[in-house]
Amino acid sequence: MTQAMDQSLTMASSCEFGVWDQCVDSVKDACGCNRFVRKISNADTAAYVKAVQEFVGAGCEPVCGAKCSTEEPSCSSSAGHCEP
């Protein structure tokens, strides 16, 4: 389940550097932190939200950091996905 959740986040957060209006929407991850996505209304984001719900619903325990990131989101030019 973790792999499916990670893969769907990769798809939901993929972006094209330099394109306006990306990485401004966010959804909650399994730890309750905001994860920035390309667009809130696309199928990849819906798949990620569903994967998180299934992960939590199955009683799985996420590995969470000490705290959620408060950095401003942006599209990484090197990685091609929304960060943080």
C-alpha positions as CSV (number, residue, x, y, z in Angstrom):
1,M,0.0,0.0,0.0
2,T,2.9,2.4,0.7
3,Q,4.3,1.9,-2.7
4,A,0.9,2.6,-4.4
5,M,0.5,5.8,-2.2
6,D,4.1,6.9,-3.1
7,Q,3.6,6.3,-6.8
8,S,0.3,8.1,-6.9
9,L,1.9,11.1,-5.1
10,T,4.6,11.2,-7.7
11,M,2.0,11.4,-10.5
12,A,-0.1,14.0,-8.6
13,S,2.9,16.2,-7.9
14,S,4.5,16.1,-11.3
15,C,4.9,19.5,-12.9
16,E,6.5,21.3,-15.7
17,F,9.0,23.9,-14.6
18,G,8.2,27.5,-15.7
19,V,4.5,26.8,-16.2
20,W,2.2,29.1,-14.2
21,D,-0.4,28.0,-11.7
22,Q,1.1,24.7,-10.7
23,C,1.8,23.4,-7.1
24,V,-0.6,25.8,-5.5
25,D,-3.1,23.2,-4.4
26,S,-2.5,20.8,-1.6
27,V,-4.1,17.7,-0.1
28,K,-3.4,15.9,3.3
29,D,-1.0,13.0,3.4
30,A,-1.2,10.0,5.7
31,C,0.6,12.0,8.4
32,G,-1.9,14.9,8.2
33,C,0.6,17.2,6.4
34,N,-0.1,19.2,3.3
35,R,1.4,17.8,0.1
36,F,1.4,20.1,-2.9
37,V,0.0,18.8,-6.1
38,R,-0.1,20.1,-9.7
39,K,-3.9,20.5,-9.7
40,I,-6.5,19.6,-7.1
41,S,-9.0,18.7,-9.8
42,N,-7.0,16.1,-11.8
43,A,-7.3,12.3,-11.8
44,D,-3.8,11.8,-10.4
45,T,-4.6,13.9,-7.3
46,A,-7.9,11.9,-6.9
47,A,-5.9,8.7,-7.1
48,Y,-3.5,9.9,-4.4
49,V,-6.3,11.0,-2.1
50,K,-7.9,7.5,-2.5
51,A,-4.6,5.8,-1.9
52,V,-4.1,7.8,1.4
53,Q,-7.7,6.9,2.5
54,E,-7.1,3.2,1.8
55,F,-3.8,3.2,3.6
56,V,-5.2,4.9,6.7
57,G,-8.4,2.9,6.5
58,A,-6.4,-0.4,6.5
59,G,-4.8,0.7,9.8
60,C,-1.4,1.1,8.3
61,E,1.1,3.3,10.2
62,P,2.8,6.0,8.2
63,V,6.4,7.0,8.9
64,C,6.1,10.7,9.7
65,G,8.8,13.3,10.2
66,A,9.1,15.4,13.3
67,K,6.9,18.1,11.8
68,C,5.2,19.2,8.6
69,S,7.0,21.4,6.2
70,T,6.1,25.1,6.1
71,E,8.2,25.9,3.0
72,E,6.5,27.7,0.1
73,P,5.7,25.3,-2.7
74,S,7.3,25.4,-6.1
75,C,7.9,23.2,-9.1
76,S,11.4,21.8,-8.9
77,S,13.4,22.4,-12.1
78,S,15.6,19.4,-11.5
79,A,13.1,16.9,-10.2
80,G,10.0,17.9,-12.1
81,H,7.6,17.7,-9.2
82,C,6.1,20.0,-6.6
83,E,8.2,20.7,-3.6
84,P,8.2,20.6,-0.6
